[in-house]
Amino acid sequence: MPLYQHYSFDLWLTLIRSNPEFKARRSQYFFEHLNFNNKPLDEVLRIFRQVDLMVNHINEKTGKNIDADEMYLMVISMINDTHECIADIDVEELYNRMEELLFNYLPVVYSPQTMDVLAQLTSGGNSTANILSNTGFIKGVTLRKVLRQLGLDEFFSFQLYSDEAGYSKPHPEFFKLMFEGAQKLHPGITQADIIHIGDNKLADVAGAQACGFNSLLINSTQQTIKNLTDNAPNVLIT
C-alpha cells in the first residue's frame, strides 16, 4: 500500500532523461544554420551547456523562469558574439524545428523500474501523483506530448511546468500550486500526506522541505524510485 496520499515528481533525471543524440543534432543544426561567425561545432556544444547551466542556476536562485525562446536567443547571440544577429530570428519557427527534432530523438524513461513503481503508487485510486518540473530548452507544452508518447501521462492527475506557472523550484509559490492541485484531489490533505521526489538537493529536497512536504532524493544518490515501494524513509537528505 502506498505510504502517501499524493506523490509529486520532478521530471528530468528523475523520471526521464535526454536522448544524447538529440543534443548532438540540435547543436549540429545551430552550427550549420545559425553560426554566422563559423564557430567550431565543439564550441556550439559548449555554449549550449553553458546556457543550460547558467539559466538553471538563475531560475533556482530567483525562483522565476527564463523561457526556452530566450534561451535559444542567448545561444545564438553567444555563438555569434553579438546580440544584433537575433533581430530577424523567427523564434516560433525555430522552436517548432527543435520540437520536431526532439520527437525524432525522444527522451527515454530513466529507469526500467519507473513504470512499475508509478503503476503501484497510483493503482487502486487511493493515491495520486503529479509532475512539478522546471523547464529549460523544452517547454511544458512539449513535455506533455513527450509524456503521452512515452506512456507516462496516464499516471499523473496534473502536470505543472515552470514556464507556464512563472515560478521555478525551489520557489514556495511553485510548491503551493502543487499543494492546491493535491487539495482538489484529496480535500483535507496536509503537507505530511505528500512527498516530492527529485534528483536535485536544492530545487527538490530543500524546496519541498521548506514548504513542509516530505522529500526523497533519487538517482543522484544510491536511492532510486524503487525506494518508494520499498518503504523508504519519509525524508532523505544526503
MIDOSE-1310 file (N, C-alpha, C; in nm, 2 decimals, decimal comma, always signed):
residues 238
mply	+0,08/-0,12/+0,00/+0,00/+0,00/+0,00/+0,09/+0,12/+0,00; +0,06/+0,23/-0,09/+0,14/+0,35/-0,09/+0,14/+0,42/+0,05; +0,25/+0,48/+0,08/+0,27/+0,54/+0,21/+0,21/+0,68/+0,21; +0,18/+0,74/+0,10/+0,14/+0,88/+0,10/+0,01/+0,89/+0,01
qhys	-0,07/+0,99/+0,04/-0,19/+1,02/-0,04/-0,15/+1,08/-0,18; -0,04/+1,15/-0,18/-0,01/+1,22/-0,31/+0,15/+1,22/-0,33; +0,19/+1,19/-0,45/+0,33/+1,19/-0,49/+0,35/+1,29/-0,59; +0,45/+1,38/-0,56/+0,49/+1,49/-0,66/+0,62/+1,45/-0,71
fdlw	+0,64/+1,45/-0,85/+0,76/+1,41/-0,91/+0,82/+1,52/-0,99; +0,95/+1,54/-0,97/+1,03/+1,61/-1,07/+1,03/+1,53/-1,20; +1,08/+1,59/-1,31/+1,07/+1,51/-1,44/+1,21/+1,47/-1,48; +1,30/+1,57/-1,52/+1,43/+1,54/-1,58/+1,52/+1,48/-1,48
ltli	+1,58/+1,37/-1,52/+1,68/+1,29/-1,43/+1,61/+1,23/-1,31; +1,48/+1,24/-1,31/+1,40/+1,17/-1,21/+1,32/+1,06/-1,27; +1,24/+1,10/-1,37/+1,15/+1,01/-1,45/+1,20/+0,98/-1,59; +1,26/+1,08/-1,65/+1,31/+1,07/-1,79/+1,45/+1,13/-1,80
rsnp	+1,52/+1,10/-1,90/+1,65/+1,16/-1,93/+1,66/+1,18/-2,08; +1,74/+1,28/-2,12/+1,76/+1,31/-2,26/+1,82/+1,20/-2,35; +1,78/+1,20/-2,47/+1,85/+1,12/-2,57/+1,97/+1,19/-2,61; +2,09/+1,14/-2,59/+2,21/+1,22/-2,62/+2,22/+1,26/-2,77
efka	+2,15/+1,18/-2,86/+2,16/+1,22/-3,00/+2,08/+1,35/-3,02; +1,98/+1,37/-2,94/+1,90/+1,50/-2,96/+1,99/+1,62/-2,94; +2,07/+1,62/-2,83/+2,15/+1,73/-2,81/+2,26/+1,75/-2,91; +2,31/+1,64/-2,96/+2,41/+1,65/-3,07/+2,35/+1,70/-3,20
rrsq	+2,23/+1,66/-3,23/+2,17/+1,70/-3,36/+2,12/+1,85/-3,34; +2,08/+1,89/-3,22/+2,04/+2,03/-3,20/+2,16/+2,12/-3,22; +2,27/+2,08/-3,17/+2,39/+2,17/-3,18/+2,44/+2,17/-3,33; +2,42/+2,05/-3,40/+2,46/+2,05/-3,54/+2,37/+2,14/-3,62
yffe	+2,25/+2,15/-3,59/+2,16/+2,24/-3,66/+2,20/+2,39/-3,64; +2,23/+2,43/-3,52/+2,28/+2,56/-3,49/+2,41/+2,59/-3,56; +2,50/+2,49/-3,56/+2,63/+2,50/-3,62/+2,61/+2,53/-3,77; +2,52/+2,46/-3,84/+2,50/+2,47/-3,98/+2,42/+2,59/-4,02
hlnf	+2,32/+2,63/-3,94/+2,22/+2,73/-3,99/+2,23/+2,87/-3,92; +2,28/+2,87/-3,80/+2,28/+2,99/-3,72/+2,41/+3,03/-3,67; +2,51/+2,99/-3,74/+2,65/+3,01/-3,69/+2,72/+3,10/-3,79; +2,69/+3,23/-3,78/+2,74/+3,33/-3,88/+2,88/+3,36/-3,86
nnkp	+2,94/+3,33/-3,75/+3,08/+3,35/-3,73/+3,17/+3,23/-3,75; +3,10/+3,12/-3,79/+3,17/+3,00/-3,82/+3,25/+2,94/-3,70; +3,18/+2,94/-3,59/+3,24/+2,88/-3,47/+3,25/+2,72/-3,49; +3,35/+2,66/-3,44/+3,36/+2,51/-3,45/+3,24/+2,44/-3,37
ldev	+3,21/+2,32/-3,41/+3,10/+2,25/-3,35/+3,11/+2,23/-3,21; +3,23/+2,20/-3,16/+3,25/+2,18/-3,02/+3,23/+2,31/-2,94; +3,25/+2,42/-3,00/+3,22/+2,55/-2,93/+3,07/+2,57/-2,92; +2,99/+2,53/-3,02/+2,85/+2,54/-3,02/+2,79/+2,45/-2,91
lrif	+2,85/+2,33/-2,90/+2,81/+2,23/-2,79/+2,84/+2,29/-2,65; +2,95/+2,36/-2,64/+2,99/+2,42/-2,51/+2,90/+2,53/-2,48; +2,86/+2,61/-2,57/+2,77/+2,72/-2,55/+2,63/+2,67/-2,50; +2,58/+2,57/-2,56/+2,45/+2,51/-2,52/+2,46/+2,47/-2,37
rqvd	+2,57/+2,40/-2,34/+2,59/+2,35/-2,20/+2,59/+2,47/-2,10; +2,67/+2,58/-2,14/+2,69/+2,69/-2,06/+2,55/+2,76/-2,04; +2,47/+2,78/-2,14/+2,34/+2,85/-2,12/+2,25/+2,76/-2,04; +2,25/+2,63/-2,06/+2,16/+2,54/-1,98/+2,19/+2,55/-1,84
lmvn	+2,32/+2,54/-1,80/+2,36/+2,55/-1,66/+2,34/+2,69/-1,60; +2,37/+2,79/-1,68/+2,35/+2,93/-1,63/+2,21/+2,96/-1,60; +2,12/+2,93/-1,69/+1,98/+2,95/-1,67/+1,92/+2,87/-1,56; +1,96/+2,75/-1,55/+1,91/+2,66/-1,44/+1,95/+2,73/-1,30
hine	+2,07/+2,77/-1,29/+2,11/+2,84/-1,16/+2,04/+2,97/-1,14; +2,02/+3,05/-1,24/+1,94/+3,17/-1,23/+1,80/+3,14/-1,18; +1,74/+3,05/-1,25/+1,60/+3,01/-1,21/+1,59/+2,96/-1,07; +1,68/+2,88/-1,03/+1,68/+2,83/-0,89/+1,70/+2,94/-0,79
ktgk	+1,79/+3,04/-0,83/+1,82/+3,15/-0,74/+1,70/+3,25/-0,73; +1,64/+3,28/-0,84/+1,54/+3,38/-0,84/+1,40/+3,33/-0,81; +1,38/+3,20/-0,84/+1,25/+3,14/-0,84/+1,16/+3,17/-0,95; +1,22/+3,24/-1,05/+1,14/+3,28/-1,17/+1,17/+3,19/-1,28
nida	+1,14/+3,22/-1,41/+1,16/+3,13/-1,52/+1,21/+3,21/-1,64; +1,32/+3,17/-1,69/+1,37/+3,22/-1,83/+1,32/+3,11/-1,93; +1,25/+3,16/-2,03/+1,18/+3,07/-2,12/+1,27/+3,01/-2,23; +1,23/+2,91/-2,29/+1,30/+2,84/-2,39/+1,34/+2,93/-2,51
demy	+1,25/+3,02/-2,55/+1,28/+3,11/-2,66/+1,39/+3,20/-2,63; +1,39/+3,25/-2,51/+1,50/+3,34/-2,46/+1,63/+3,26/-2,45; +1,63/+3,14/-2,41/+1,75/+3,06/-2,40/+1,81/+3,03/-2,54; +1,72/+3,00/-2,64/+1,77/+2,98/-2,78/+1,84/+3,11/-2,83
lmvi	+1,77/+3,22/-2,80/+1,83/+3,35/-2,85/+1,96/+3,38/-2,78; +1,98/+3,34/-2,65/+2,11/+3,35/-2,58/+2,21/+3,27/-2,66; +2,18/+3,15/-2,69/+2,27/+3,06/-2,76/+2,32/+3,13/-2,89; +2,22/+3,17/-2,97/+2,26/+3,24/-3,10/+2,35/+3,36/-3,08
smin	+2,31/+3,44/-2,98/+2,39/+3,56/-2,95/+2,54/+3,52/-2,91; +2,55/+3,42/-2,83/+2,68/+3,38/-2,78/+2,76/+3,31/-2,89; +2,70/+3,24/-2,98/+2,77/+3,18/-3,09/+2,83/+3,28/-3,18; +2,75/+3,39/-3,20/+2,79/+3,49/-3,30/+2,85/+3,62/-3,23
dthe	+2,87/+3,62/-3,10/+2,94/+3,72/-3,03/+2,87/+3,86/-3,05; +2,74/+3,86/-3,07/+2,66/+3,98/-3,08/+2,51/+3,95/-3,06; +2,44/+4,05/-3,01/+2,30/+4,04/-2,99/+2,22/+4,09/-3,12; +2,29/+4,15/-3,21/+2,22/+4,21/-3,33/+2,17/+4,10/-3,42
ciad	+2,24/+3,98/-3,41/+2,20/+3,87/-3,51/+2,07/+3,81/-3,48; +2,01/+3,84/-3,36/+1,88/+3,78/-3,33/+1,76/+3,85/-3,38; +1,78/+3,97/-3,44/+1,67/+4,06/-3,48/+1,57/+3,99/-3,57; +1,63/+3,91/-3,66/+1,55/+3,85/-3,77/+1,51/+3,70/-3,75
idve	+1,54/+3,66/-3,63/+1,51/+3,52/-3,60/+1,37/+3,50/-3,57; +1,31/+3,40/-3,64/+1,17/+3,36/-3,62/+1,17/+3,26/-3,50; +1,15/+3,30/-3,38/+1,16/+3,22/-3,27/+1,06/+3,10/-3,26; +0,94/+3,13/-3,31/+0,84/+3,03/-3,32/+0,87/+2,92/-3,41
elyn	+0,92/+2,95/-3,53/+0,97/+2,85/-3,63/+1,09/+2,78/-3,58; +1,18/+2,85/-3,51/+1,30/+2,78/-3,46/+1,25/+2,68/-3,35; +1,16/+2,72/-3,26/+1,12/+2,62/-3,16/+1,05/+2,50/-3,22; +0,97/+2,53/-3,32/+0,90/+2,41/-3,39/+1,00/+2,32/-3,45
rmee	+1,11/+2,37/-3,50/+1,21/+2,28/-3,56/+1,28/+2,20/-3,45; +1,30/+2,26/-3,33/+1,36/+2,19/-3,22/+1,27/+2,09/-3,16; +1,14/+2,12/-3,16/+1,04/+2,02/-3,11/+1,04/+1,90/-3,21; +1,04/+1,93/-3,33/+1,04/+1,82/-3,43/+1,16/+1,73/-3,41
llfn	+1,27/+1,79/-3,39/+1,40/+1,72/-3,37/+1,39/+1,63/-3,24; +1,33/+1,69/-3,14/+1,31/+1,62/-3,01/+1,23/+1,49/-3,03; +1,13/+1,50/-3,11/+1,05/+1,38/-3,13/+1,11/+1,28/-3,23; +1,21/+1,32/-3,30/+1,29/+1,23/-3,38/+1,39/+1,15/-3,29
ylpv	+1,43/+1,22/-3,18/+1,52/+1,16/-3,08/+1,47/+1,18/-2,94; +1,36/+1,10/-2,92/+1,28/+1,12/-2,80/+1,36/+1,09/-2,67; +1,33/+1,17/-2,56/+1,38/+1,13/-2,43/+1,34/+0,99/-2,39; +1,41/+0,93/-2,30/+1,38/+0,79/-2,26/+1,34/+0,79/-2,11
vysp	+1,27/+0,69/-2,07/+1,23/+0,67/-1,93/+1,36/+0,64/-1,85; +1,38/+0,70/-1,74/+1,51/+0,70/-1,67/+1,55/+0,56/-1,63; +1,45/+0,48/-1,58/+1,48/+0,35/-1,52/+1,38/+0,25/-1,56; +1,43/+0,12/-1,58/+1,33/+0,01/-1,61/+1,23/-0,01/-1,50
qtmd	+1,25/+0,05/-1,38/+1,16/+0,03/-1,27/+1,05/+0,14/-1,27; +1,07/+0,24/-1,34/+0,99/+0,36/-1,33/+0,84/+0,33/-1,36; +0,81/+0,27/-1,47/+0,67/+0,24/-1,50/+0,60/+0,16/-1,39; +0,67/+0,05/-1,35/+0,61/-0,04/-1,25/+0,58/+0,03/-1,12
vlaq	+0,68/+0,12/-1,07/+0,66/+0,19/-0,95/+0,54/+0,29/-0,96; +0,54/+0,36/-1,07/+0,43/+0,46/-1,08/+0,29/+0,39/-1,08; +0,29/+0,27/-1,15/+0,16/+0,19/-1,15/+0,12/+0,15/-1,01; +0,22/+0,10/-0,93/+0,19/+0,06/-0,80/+0,14/+0,17/-0,71
ltsg	+0,20/+0,29/-0,73/+0,17/+0,40/-0,64/+0,03/+0,45/-0,67; -0,01/+0,45/-0,80/-0,14/+0,51/-0,83/-0,25/+0,41/-0,86; -0,23/+0,29/-0,86/-0,33/+0,19/-0,88/-0,43/+0,18/-0,76; -0,55/+0,16/-0,78/-0,65/+0,15/-0,68/-0,72/+0,28/-0,64
gnst	-0,66/+0,39/-0,69/-0,73/+0,52/-0,67/-0,71/+0,58/-0,54; -0,63/+0,52/-0,45/-0,61/+0,58/-0,31/-0,51/+0,69/-0,31; -0,41/+0,68/-0,40/-0,30/+0,78/-0,41/-0,30/+0,84/-0,55; -0,25/+0,96/-0,56/-0,24/+1,03/-0,68/-0,10/+1,09/-0,70
anil	-0,07/+1,14/-0,82/+0,06/+1,19/-0,85/+0,05/+1,31/-0,94; +0,16/+1,39/-0,94/+0,17/+1,50/-1,03/+0,32/+1,51/-1,08; +0,33/+1,60/-1,18/+0,47/+1,64/-1,22/+0,48/+1,78/-1,18; +0,60/+1,81/-1,12/+0,64/+1,95/-1,08/+0,78/+1,97/-1,13
sntg	+0,79/+2,04/-1,25/+0,92/+2,04/-1,32/+0,96/+2,18/-1,36; +1,09/+2,21/-1,34/+1,15/+2,33/-1,40/+1,17/+2,29/-1,55; +1,16/+2,39/-1,63/+1,18/+2,37/-1,78/+1,30/+2,45/-1,82; +1,36/+2,41/-1,94/+1,47/+2,48/-1,99/+1,45/+2,50/-2,14
fikg	+1,53/+2,43/-2,22/+1,51/+2,45/-2,37/+1,38/+2,38/-2,42; +1,32/+2,30/-2,34/+1,19/+2,23/-2,38/+1,08/+2,28/-2,30; +0,97/+2,33/-2,36/+0,86/+2,39/-2,29/+0,77/+2,28/-2,24; +0,68/+2,32/-2,14/+0,59/+2,23/-2,08/+0,49/+2,18/-2,18
vtlr	+0,45/+2,26/-2,28/+0,35/+2,21/-2,38/+0,41/+2,09/-2,46; +0,54/+2,09/-2,48/+0,61/+1,98/-2,55/+0,63/+1,86/-2,45; +0,66/+1,89/-2,33/+0,68/+1,78/-2,23/+0,56/+1,70/-2,21; +0,44/+1,77/-2,22/+0,31/+1,69/-2,21/+0,30/+1,59/-2,32
kvlr	+0,34/+1,63/-2,44/+0,34/+1,54/-2,56/+0,44/+1,43/-2,54; +0,56/+1,46/-2,48/+0,66/+1,36/-2,46/+0,61/+1,25/-2,36; +0,55/+1,30/-2,25/+0,50/+1,20/-2,15/+0,38/+1,11/-2,21; +0,30/+1,17/-2,30/+0,20/+1,10/-2,36/+0,26/+0,99/-2,45
qlgl	+0,36/+1,03/-2,53/+0,42/+0,93/-2,62/+0,50/+0,82/-2,55; +0,55/+0,85/-2,43/+0,62/+0,75/-2,35/+0,53/+0,67/-2,27; +0,40/+0,70/-2,26/+0,31/+0,63/-2,18/+0,31/+0,66/-2,04; +0,37/+0,78/-2,00/+0,38/+0,82/-1,86/+0,26/+0,90/-1,82
deff	+0,20/+0,97/-1,91/+0,10/+1,07/-1,87/-0,02/+1,01/-1,79; -0,05/+0,89/-1,81/-0,16/+0,82/-1,75/-0,15/+0,81/-1,60; -0,03/+0,83/-1,55/-0,01/+0,81/-1,40/-0,03/+0,94/-1,33; -0,04/+1,06/-1,40/-0,04/+1,19/-1,33/-0,17/+1,26/-1,35
sfql	-0,22/+1,30/-1,23/-0,35/+1,38/-1,23/-0,34/+1,52/-1,28; -0,22/+1,57/-1,27/-0,19/+1,71/-1,33/-0,04/+1,72/-1,34; +0,00/+1,82/-1,43/+0,14/+1,85/-1,46/+0,16/+2,00/-1,45; +0,26/+2,04/-1,37/+0,30/+2,18/-1,36/+0,44/+2,20/-1,41
ysde	+0,45/+2,30/-1,49/+0,58/+2,34/-1,55/+0,62/+2,48/-1,53; +0,74/+2,51/-1,50/+0,78/+2,65/-1,46/+0,76/+2,75/-1,57; +0,77/+2,72/-1,69/+0,74/+2,82/-1,80/+0,60/+2,86/-1,81; +0,51/+2,77/-1,76/+0,37/+2,80/-1,76/+0,32/+2,87/-1,63
agys	+0,39/+2,83/-1,52/+0,35/+2,88/-1,39/+0,42/+3,02/-1,36; +0,53/+3,04/-1,42/+0,61/+3,16/-1,39/+0,70/+3,15/-1,27; +0,70/+3,03/-1,21/+0,79/+3,01/-1,10/+0,87/+2,88/-1,12; +0,99/+2,88/-1,06/+1,08/+2,76/-1,07/+1,11/+2,71/-0,93
kphp	+1,12/+2,58/-0,92/+1,17/+2,53/-0,79/+1,30/+2,58/-0,76; +1,33/+2,62/-0,63/+1,26/+2,59/-0,51/+1,16/+2,69/-0,46; +1,11/+2,78/-0,55/+1,02/+2,89/-0,50/+0,90/+2,83/-0,44; +0,86/+2,88/-0,32/+0,75/+2,82/-0,25/+0,62/+2,84/-0,32
effk	+0,60/+2,94/-0,41/+0,48/+2,95/-0,48/+0,45/+2,84/-0,58; +0,56/+2,78/-0,63/+0,55/+2,67/-0,72/+0,50/+2,55/-0,65; +0,56/+2,52/-0,53/+0,51/+2,41/-0,44/+0,37/+2,44/-0,39; +0,33/+2,56/-0,38/+0,20/+2,60/-0,33/+0,10/+2,56/-0,44
lmfe	+0,13/+2,58/-0,57/+0,05/+2,54/-0,68/+0,03/+2,39/-0,68; +0,13/+2,31/-0,65/+0,12/+2,17/-0,64/+0,03/+2,13/-0,53; +0,04/+2,19/-0,41/-0,04/+2,16/-0,30/-0,19/+2,19/-0,32; -0,22/+2,30/-0,39/-0,35/+2,33/-0,43/-0,41/+2,23/-0,52
gaqk	-0,33/+2,17/-0,61/-0,38/+2,07/-0,70/-0,41/+1,94/-0,62; -0,32/+1,91/-0,53/-0,34/+1,79/-0,44/-0,47/+1,81/-0,36; -0,49/+1,93/-0,31/-0,61/+1,95/-0,23/-0,74/+1,93/-0,30; -0,74/+1,96/-0,43/-0,86/+1,94/-0,51/-0,89/+1,79/-0,53
lhpg	-0,78/+1,71/-0,53/-0,80/+1,57/-0,54/-0,83/+1,50/-0,41; -0,78/+1,56/-0,30/-0,79/+1,50/-0,17/-0,83/+1,61/-0,07; -0,95/+1,65/-0,06/-0,99/+1,75/+0,04/-0,95/+1,71/+0,18; -0,88/+1,81/+0,25/-0,84/+1,78/+0,38/-0,69/+1,73/+0,39
itqa	-0,63/+1,71/+0,27/-0,49/+1,66/+0,27/-0,40/+1,76/+0,34; -0,29/+1,71/+0,40/-0,20/+1,80/+0,46/-0,06/+1,78/+0,40; +0,03/+1,87/+0,43/+0,17/+1,86/+0,37/+0,23/+1,72/+0,41; +0,20/+1,67/+0,53/+0,26/+1,55/+0,58/+0,21/+1,43/+0,50
diih	+0,10/+1,44/+0,42/+0,05/+1,34/+0,34/+0,11/+1,33/+0,20; +0,20/+1,43/+0,17/+0,26/+1,44/+0,04/+0,41/+1,43/+0,04; +0,46/+1,36/-0,06/+0,61/+1,35/-0,08/+0,65/+1,40/-0,21; +0,75/+1,48/-0,22/+0,81/+1,53/-0,35/+0,94/+1,45/-0,38
igdn	+0,95/+1,40/-0,50/+1,06/+1,32/-0,54/+1,14/+1,38/-0,65; +1,27/+1,39/-0,63/+1,35/+1,45/-0,74/+1,50/+1,42/-0,72; +1,58/+1,48/-0,82/+1,72/+1,45/-0,82/+1,81/+1,56/-0,77; +1,75/+1,68/-0,73/+1,82/+1,80/-0,70/+1,80/+1,84/-0,56
klad	+1,91/+1,85/-0,48/+1,91/+1,88/-0,34/+1,84/+2,01/-0,31; +1,88/+2,11/-0,39/+1,82/+2,24/-0,37/+1,68/+2,26/-0,42; +1,66/+2,23/-0,54/+1,52/+2,25/-0,60/+1,42/+2,16/-0,55; +1,46/+2,03/-0,53/+1,36/+1,93/-0,49/+1,35/+1,90/-0,34
vaga	+1,46/+1,88/-0,28/+1,46/+1,84/-0,14/+1,45/+1,97/-0,05; +1,54/+2,06/-0,07/+1,53/+2,18/+0,02/+1,40/+2,26/-0,01; +1,36/+2,27/-0,14/+1,24/+2,34/-0,17/+1,11/+2,27/-0,11; +1,10/+2,14/-0,12/+0,99/+2,07/-0,06/+0,99/+2,08/+0,09
qacg	+1,10/+2,06/+0,15/+1,10/+2,07/+0,30/+1,07/+2,20/+0,35; +1,11/+2,31/+0,28/+1,09/+2,44/+0,33/+0,94/+2,47/+0,33; +0,86/+2,40/+0,25/+0,72/+2,41/+0,25/+0,64/+2,31/+0,33; +0,72/+2,23/+0,40/+0,65/+2,13/+0,49/+0,62/+2,00/+0,43
fnsl	+0,67/+1,97/+0,31/+0,65/+1,84/+0,25/+0,76/+1,74/+0,28; +0,73/+1,61/+0,27/+0,83/+1,51/+0,27/+0,90/+1,52/+0,14; +1,02/+1,46/+0,14/+1,10/+1,46/+0,02/+1,19/+1,33/+0,01; +1,22/+1,30/-0,12/+1,31/+1,18/-0,14/+1,40/+1,22/-0,26
lins	+1,53/+1,21/-0,23/+1,63/+1,24/-0,33/+1,67/+1,11/-0,40; +1,65/+1,10/-0,53/+1,68/+0,98/-0,60/+1,78/+1,01/-0,72; +1,84/+0,90/-0,77/+1,92/+0,89/-0,89/+2,05/+0,97/-0,87; +2,06/+1,08/-0,81/+2,18/+1,15/-0,78/+2,25/+1,09/-0,66
tqqt	+2,18/+0,99/-0,59/+2,24/+0,91/-0,48/+2,22/+0,76/-0,51; +2,24/+0,68/-0,41/+2,21/+0,54/-0,43/+2,06/+0,50/-0,42; +1,98/+0,60/-0,38/+1,84/+0,58/-0,38/+1,78/+0,59/-0,52; +1,68/+0,51/-0,55/+1,61/+0,51/-0,68/+1,46/+0,52/-0,65
iknl	+1,39/+0,53/-0,76/+1,24/+0,54/-0,75/+1,18/+0,41/-0,68; +1,25/+0,30/-0,69/+1,21/+0,18/-0,62/+1,19/+0,19/-0,47; +1,27/+0,29/-0,41/+1,26/+0,30/-0,27/+1,12/+0,35/-0,23; +1,04/+0,41/-0,32/+0,91/+0,45/-0,28/+0,81/+0,33/-0,25
tdna	+0,84/+0,22/-0,31/+0,76/+0,10/-0,29/+0,83/+0,00/-0,20; +0,95/+0,04/-0,15/+1,02/-0,05/-0,05/+1,03/+0,02/+0,08; +0,92/+0,10/+0,11/+0,91/+0,16/+0,24/+1,03/+0,25/+0,28; +1,07/+0,34/+0,18/+1,18/+0,43/+0,21/+1,15/+0,52/+0,32
pnvl	+1,25/+0,58/+0,39/+1,22/+0,68/+0,49/+1,14/+0,80/+0,44; +1,07/+0,86/+0,53/+0,98/+0,97/+0,49/+1,06/+1,08/+0,43; +1,18/+1,11/+0,48/+1,26/+1,22/+0,44/+1,40/+1,17/+0,42; +1,47/+1,20/+0,31/+1,60/+1,15/+0,29/+1,69/+1,27/+0,25
it	+1,79/+1,31/+0,33/+1,89/+1,41/+0,29/+2,02/+1,35/+0,28; +2,09/+1,37/+0,17/+2,23/+1,32/+0,17/+2,33/+1,44/+0,14
